Amino acid sequence: MNFNGFNQTEECLPYICPERSVSTAVYVLLYVSAAAVVLLTVCGNLLIIISVCHFKQLHTPTNMLILSLAVSDFLVGAFVLPLALIWLIESCWIFKRIYCICFHSASYFLTSTSIYNIALIAVDRYVALSNPFFYTKAVSVNTTCLIILCDWFILLSYNLTLLYFNLPIVKIIMCPGDCFFALDNIWSQVDLLFTFIFPFTLITIIYTFIFIIAKKHASAIRELNAQTSNNFTDTRSERKAAKVLTILVFVFLVCLLPYFIYTLLGNVVSLEFKSSETVTVLLYLNSAINPVIYALFYPWFRKCVKLIFTLQIFRKDSTIINII
């Protein structure tokens, strides 16, 4: 966690994990609920990954971006969310220091990857709506995959650099029972700018333009209501896709904002680390919410899930089944 309000030169004080203040039944219920959330996150995103990879009809530029987001969400559910939920339930970090470093390294990398995946989805929808002919000709699956690979590589390099220059600080502040990541003042500002302010501003501006374009399309459709040409169908399809992805982005920002507001406050005033756990877990829970959004708004996803659970994907011709 990135807080400058913490005294980085302060030596660790002896820390004893607080005793549980809840009954055994509640304690077990919390762990069962945590396991359910992790299972939903891992299995839900795995279903998205299998669907997009297996069915050729889903091999579109937009779905490649959805696949990239699902991969980052799957990794969050597999490697980050379980530790975060245990930490929240126990009110204490019960694992070794090396796991703390790995936890925060994975958390920073996968969170920034999700943010930039959302930004790429916004750019993709804007280009598709504003200039559909250019989008069809210039934006291919291969081009999108190359952009995604570059995005992952750049973010991995950035996060490794971040860890390299701040690891001495991490060694100082990770006390027994605690697991927090504090950046120095310069890196704190750089990270805030790179992982939040820039992509958040980009997403906000682009979706403002998308909203304006969608309103223009709606007006044009009302004027040409009697026409049912392919262009009308394509435009309506693009608008529907933009609407669903707007919901996806909105939910993501709702989960993201508390974390970064808390981080901003940490740059101004001294904050208790324990109060950060809830907003951090909320950020990770977005990875569990995304598959639910797909299930509610994407008929193709529901059909893919049915085909997967009925084992029809093992048929020889399953990759070309019409699912849209």
C-alpha distance (Angstrom), angle and dihedral (degrees) to the residues before:
residue distance angle dihedral
M1 . . .
N2 3.76 . .
F3 3.81 110.2 .
N4 3.77 126.4 148.4
G5 3.78 91.1 -175.5
F6 3.79 88.2 79.7
N7 3.78 117.8 95.7
Q8 3.80 99.6 -121.2
T9 3.79 94.8 -167.5
E10 3.78 94.4 51.9
E11 3.78 113.2 113.6
C12 3.77 119.6 -122.7
L13 3.76 115.7 -94.5
P14 3.80 121.2 -146.0
Y15 3.79 107.6 -83.7
I16 3.78 127.2 -159.3
C17 3.78 119.2 -169.6
P18 3.81 109.6 -117.1
E19 3.76 117.2 -110.0
R20 3.78 117.1 -107.3
S21 3.81 112.5 -89.8
V22 3.82 94.1 -167.3
S23 3.77 131.3 78.5
T24 3.77 122.2 -97.8
A25 3.82 90.9 -108.5
V26 3.82 92.0 55.2
Y27 3.78 90.2 44.1
V28 3.81 91.4 54.0
L29 3.81 90.5 44.8
L30 3.80 90.4 54.0
Y31 3.80 91.3 53.2
V32 3.81 92.4 45.8
S33 3.80 89.7 50.7
A34 3.81 90.9 47.6
A35 3.81 90.4 50.8
A36 3.81 90.0 50.0
V37 3.81 91.6 51.8
V38 3.80 91.9 48.8
L39 3.81 90.9 47.3
L40 3.81 91.4 49.4
T41 3.80 91.2 49.3
V42 3.81 96.1 47.3
C43 3.81 98.2 39.9
G44 3.82 95.6 39.0
N45 3.79 93.9 52.6
L46 3.80 91.7 40.7
L47 3.81 88.6 57.3
I48 3.81 89.6 52.9
I49 3.81 91.3 49.0
I50 3.83 92.6 49.3
S51 3.82 92.3 45.6
V52 3.79 96.7 51.0
C53 3.81 93.9 41.3
H54 3.80 96.9 45.1
F55 3.80 105.7 41.7
K56 3.80 113.4 67.0
Q57 3.78 92.1 -156.5
L58 3.80 88.2 67.2
H59 3.80 94.0 54.6
T60 3.79 95.5 110.2
P61 3.83 130.2 131.0
T62 3.80 92.6 -109.2
N63 3.79 92.8 49.3
M64 3.80 90.3 50.8
L65 3.80 87.1 60.1
I66 3.81 90.0 47.7
L67 3.81 87.7 50.3
S68 3.80 91.0 52.3
L69 3.81 90.5 50.4
A70 3.81 90.9 47.8
V71 3.82 91.1 51.5
S72 3.81 91.7 53.1
D73 3.82 90.4 45.6
F74 3.81 90.7 48.8
L75 3.81 90.9 52.5
V76 3.80 90.2 48.7
G77 3.80 90.0 52.5
A78 3.80 92.8 46.8
F79 3.82 102.3 42.8
V80 3.82 111.2 12.9
L81 3.80 110.6 31.0
P82 3.85 97.2 55.8
L83 3.81 92.6 54.6
A84 3.81 91.9 43.2
L85 3.81 93.1 52.0
I86 3.81 92.8 46.7
W87 3.80 88.8 49.9
L88 3.81 90.4 50.5
I89 3.82 93.8 48.0
E90 3.81 95.3 44.9
S91 3.84 94.2 40.3
C92 3.78 84.6 -140.9
W93 3.81 138.9 75.3
I94 3.81 103.4 -111.6
F95 3.81 97.7 177.0
K96 3.81 132.1 83.8
R97 3.80 124.9 -84.1
I98 3.81 93.6 -107.1
Y99 3.80 89.6 59.1
C100 3.78 89.1 50.5
I101 3.80 90.8 55.8
C102 3.82 91.5 46.5
F103 3.81 90.8 46.1
H104 3.79 94.4 54.3
S105 3.80 93.6 40.0
A106 3.82 91.2 54.1
S107 3.79 91.4 41.9
Y108 3.81 94.3 52.9
F109 3.80 93.4 44.9
L110 3.81 97.6 45.6
T111 3.81 93.7 42.4
S112 3.80 92.7 52.2
T113 3.82 89.6 45.1
S114 3.81 91.0 53.9
I115 3.80 91.4 48.9
Y116 3.79 92.7 52.0
N117 3.81 91.7 43.8
I118 3.80 87.6 57.0
A119 3.81 89.3 48.6
L120 3.81 91.1 51.0
I121 3.81 90.3 49.4
A122 3.81 88.9 53.0
V123 3.82 91.6 50.9
D124 3.81 90.6 46.7
R125 3.82 92.8 52.5
Y126 3.79 92.7 46.0
V127 3.81 93.7 52.6
A128 3.82 91.5 44.5
L129 3.80 92.1 52.4
S130 3.80 100.2 37.4
N131 3.81 98.1 43.6
P132 3.83 111.5 12.4
F133 3.81 94.8 168.3
F134 3.80 92.7 53.6
Y135 3.80 90.1 44.0
T136 3.81 92.3 53.7
K137 3.81 93.0 49.6
A138 3.81 102.5 36.9
V139 3.81 105.5 31.5
S140 3.80 112.5 69.6
V141 3.79 133.6 164.6
N142 3.82 91.1 -105.8
T143 3.80 92.3 50.5
T144 3.80 91.4 49.1
C145 3.81 92.2 48.3
L146 3.81 90.1 51.3
I147 3.81 90.9 51.2
I148 3.81 90.5 48.7
L149 3.82 92.5 50.6
C150 3.81 90.8 49.5
D151 3.79 89.9 48.5
W152 3.84 92.6 52.4
F153 3.81 91.9 45.4
I154 3.82 94.0 49.7
L155 3.80 92.5 47.7
L156 3.81 92.2 46.4
S157 3.81 90.3 51.1
Y158 3.80 91.3 47.4
N159 3.80 93.8 49.9
L160 3.81 92.9 46.6
T161 3.81 88.2 52.1
L162 3.80 89.9 48.2
L163 3.79 91.3 51.6
Y164 3.81 93.2 45.1
F165 3.80 95.1 55.0
N166 3.82 95.1 40.9
L167 3.79 101.6 39.6
P168 3.85 93.3 96.6
I169 3.82 88.7 57.0
V170 3.80 91.1 47.5
K171 3.80 90.2 54.3
I172 3.81 89.3 55.8
I173 3.78 100.0 47.5
M174 3.81 103.3 39.4
C175 3.78 98.7 97.1
P176 3.81 124.1 178.6
G177 3.78 108.2 -76.4
D178 3.81 92.1 17.0
C179 3.80 131.3 88.5
F180 3.79 114.2 -176.4
F181 3.76 135.6 146.3
A182 3.82 115.0 -144.3
L183 3.79 120.9 -176.7
D184 3.78 124.4 -155.8
N185 3.80 118.3 -107.3
I186 3.81 97.2 -92.6
W187 3.80 96.5 44.9
S188 3.79 89.7 44.3
Q189 3.80 91.0 59.7
V190 3.80 93.0 42.7
D191 3.79 92.2 50.3
L192 3.79 93.1 46.9
L193 3.80 90.8 50.6
F194 3.81 96.0 44.1
T195 3.81 101.6 40.1
F196 3.79 101.3 34.8
I197 3.81 121.5 6.7
F198 3.81 96.7 48.8
P199 3.84 98.8 43.9
F200 3.81 92.9 37.7
T201 3.83 91.4 52.0
L202 3.80 90.4 46.3
I203 3.81 92.4 49.9
T204 3.81 92.3 47.4
I205 3.81 94.2 49.6
I206 3.80 94.6 44.9
Y207 3.80 94.3 48.4
T208 3.80 89.6 49.0
F209 3.80 87.5 57.4
I210 3.81 90.6 44.8
F211 3.81 89.8 53.3
I212 3.81 90.8 51.3
I213 3.80 92.0 48.2
A214 3.81 91.6 47.0
K215 3.81 90.5 53.2
K216 3.81 90.6 50.7
H217 3.80 90.3 49.6
A218 3.80 90.9 49.0
S219 3.81 90.7 52.4
A220 3.79 91.5 48.3
I221 3.81 91.5 48.9
R222 3.80 91.5 51.5
E223 3.80 89.6 52.4
L224 3.82 91.8 48.3
N225 3.78 96.5 37.1
A226 3.79 92.6 135.0
Q227 3.80 93.3 58.4
T228 3.81 120.0 88.8
S229 3.78 101.4 178.8
N230 3.80 124.7 147.7
N231 3.78 90.0 -103.5
F232 3.79 89.1 59.7
T233 3.80 91.2 49.5
D234 3.79 92.5 48.1
T235 3.80 92.4 48.6
R236 3.79 91.8 49.0
S237 3.80 89.8 48.9
E238 3.80 91.7 51.3
R239 3.79 91.4 48.0
K240 3.81 91.0 50.4
A241 3.81 90.7 50.0
A242 3.80 90.4 49.0
K243 3.82 90.2 50.4
V244 3.81 93.7 52.1
L245 3.80 92.9 45.6
T246 3.81 89.7 47.8
I247 3.82 87.9 58.8
L248 3.81 88.7 49.0
V249 3.80 91.6 51.9
F250 3.81 93.3 44.2
V251 3.82 92.7 53.0
F252 3.79 89.8 46.7
L253 3.81 92.5 52.9
V254 3.82 91.3 47.2
C255 3.81 88.5 56.3
L256 3.80 93.0 41.4
L257 3.80 102.6 46.7
P258 3.85 99.2 66.6
Y259 3.80 90.4 54.6
F260 3.79 94.9 51.2
I261 3.82 93.8 41.0
Y262 3.79 87.1 54.6
T263 3.79 89.2 48.2
L264 3.81 91.2 51.2
L265 3.80 90.3 50.8
G266 3.78 88.2 51.0
N267 3.78 88.8 60.7
V268 3.82 90.6 55.7
V269 3.79 108.1 34.1
S270 3.78 137.2 20.4
L271 3.80 111.6 -93.9
E272 3.77 134.9 -168.5
F273 3.78 109.9 -112.4
K274 3.81 93.2 -143.3
S275 3.80 92.0 65.8
S276 3.82 89.7 59.5
E277 3.79 95.3 67.3
T278 3.81 95.9 79.6
V279 3.81 96.4 50.8
T280 3.80 90.0 45.3
V281 3.81 93.1 52.3
L282 3.83 89.1 47.2
L283 3.79 87.9 57.9
Y284 3.80 91.1 52.2
L285 3.82 92.8 45.8
N286 3.80 88.7 67.6
S287 3.80 86.3 76.4
A288 3.82 88.4 62.2
I289 3.81 93.8 45.6
N290 3.83 96.9 54.0
P291 3.84 96.2 69.9
V292 3.82 88.8 50.2
I293 3.82 89.3 54.8
Y294 3.81 90.6 51.0
A295 3.82 90.9 48.7
L296 3.81 92.1 50.4
F297 3.80 99.3 44.5
Y298 3.83 107.6 23.4
P299 3.83 114.5 71.4
W300 3.81 89.6 -173.1
F301 3.80 90.3 60.8
R302 3.80 92.7 52.5
K303 3.81 90.0 49.2
C304 3.81 91.3 48.7
V305 3.80 91.2 51.0
K306 3.82 89.8 51.9
L307 3.81 91.1 50.5
I308 3.81 91.4 47.7
F309 3.81 95.4 49.0
T310 3.81 92.3 45.7
L311 3.83 88.5 50.8
Q312 3.80 91.7 -124.0
I313 3.81 89.6 134.1
F314 3.82 87.5 76.7
R315 3.80 90.8 67.3
K316 3.79 114.4 107.4
D317 3.80 93.7 -120.1
S318 3.82 96.0 39.7
T319 3.81 94.0 108.5
I320 3.83 91.2 65.6
I321 3.80 98.1 44.8
N322 3.79 111.7 133.1
I323 3.80 106.1 -114.7
I324 3.80 102.8 157.8
